[in-house]
Amino acid sequence: MSKYVATAIKMYSGKDYSNSLLEIDQIYLQNDTGAWYKKEAIHDYVKQNPGQVVVNSIYGPTVIPCVSQYGQKYVKSSPNNSQNDNLLSLPRK
């Protein structure tokens, strides 16, 4: 199975400049083709398929599932030496 690469994000309406992972609505995943997916769907996928979604390139950090204190499903990238989460550094559409 080849990995999916997260290459762009869409924030919730009115949250275009937010730096909160909880404000991401959709993430564009590329493989042989590409499509937008809700962050909750990606959460469920990476929970079942760890390491199969990465950020920005096939060598990028992996996407990991998280749940907020209020039960909201979201995803973040595995920690590395970047200041902000790598997902928030992707182009915003």
C-alpha positions in Angstrom: 0.0 0.0 0.0 1.5 3.4 -1.0 1.3 6.3 1.4 -1.1 9.2 1.1 0.6 12.6 1.2 -1.2 15.6 2.8 -0.4 18.6 0.6 -3.0 21.3 1.5 -5.6 22.2 4.1 -9.0 23.9 4.2 -9.9 25.7 7.4 -13.5 26.2 8.7 -15.2 29.2 7.3 -14.0 32.4 9.0 -10.9 30.6 10.4 -8.6 31.1 7.5 -5.7 32.4 9.6 -6.1 30.2 12.6 -3.2 28.2 13.9 -5.4 25.6 15.6 -5.4 22.1 14.4 -9.0 21.9 15.6 -10.0 24.6 13.0 -8.9 22.4 10.0 -12.0 21.2 8.2 -10.5 19.2 5.3 -7.1 17.9 4.2 -6.0 17.2 0.6 -4.5 13.8 0.3 -2.5 12.7 -2.8 -1.7 9.2 -3.9 -2.2 8.2 -7.5 -5.0 10.7 -7.5 -6.0 13.4 -5.0 -9.1 14.4 -3.1 -10.2 16.4 -0.1 -11.1 14.5 3.0 -12.7 15.7 6.3 -10.2 15.5 9.2 -12.5 13.1 11.1 -12.4 10.6 8.2 -8.6 10.9 8.1 -8.5 10.4 11.9 -10.4 7.1 11.5 -8.2 6.0 8.6 -4.9 6.6 10.4 -6.2 5.0 13.5 -6.7 1.8 11.5 -3.6 2.3 9.2 -0.8 4.0 11.2 2.0 5.6 9.2 0.0 5.6 5.9 -0.6 9.3 5.8 2.4 11.7 5.8 2.8 15.5 5.5 4.2 17.2 2.4 6.3 14.3 1.0 6.6 10.5 1.4 9.4 11.2 3.8 7.5 13.7 5.9 6.2 13.3 9.4 3.3 10.9 9.8 -0.2 12.0 10.6 -1.5 10.7 13.9 -5.1 10.7 15.3 -6.1 12.8 18.3 -9.3 13.6 20.2 -9.9 17.0 21.9 -11.0 17.3 25.5 -14.5 17.8 24.1 -14.5 14.6 21.9 -13.7 16.3 18.6 -11.6 14.0 16.3 -8.7 15.7 14.6 -5.2 14.9 13.4 -1.7 16.3 13.9 1.7 15.5 12.6 4.2 13.5 14.6 6.6 15.8 16.4 9.8 17.0 14.8 12.0 20.1 14.9 9.4 22.5 13.4 8.0 25.3 15.5 4.4 24.7 14.5 2.6 21.5 13.5 3.6 20.6 9.9 -0.1 20.4 8.8 -0.5 24.1 9.6 2.5 24.9 7.3 0.7 23.4 4.3 -0.9 25.7 1.7 -4.4 26.8 2.6 -7.1 26.7 0.0 
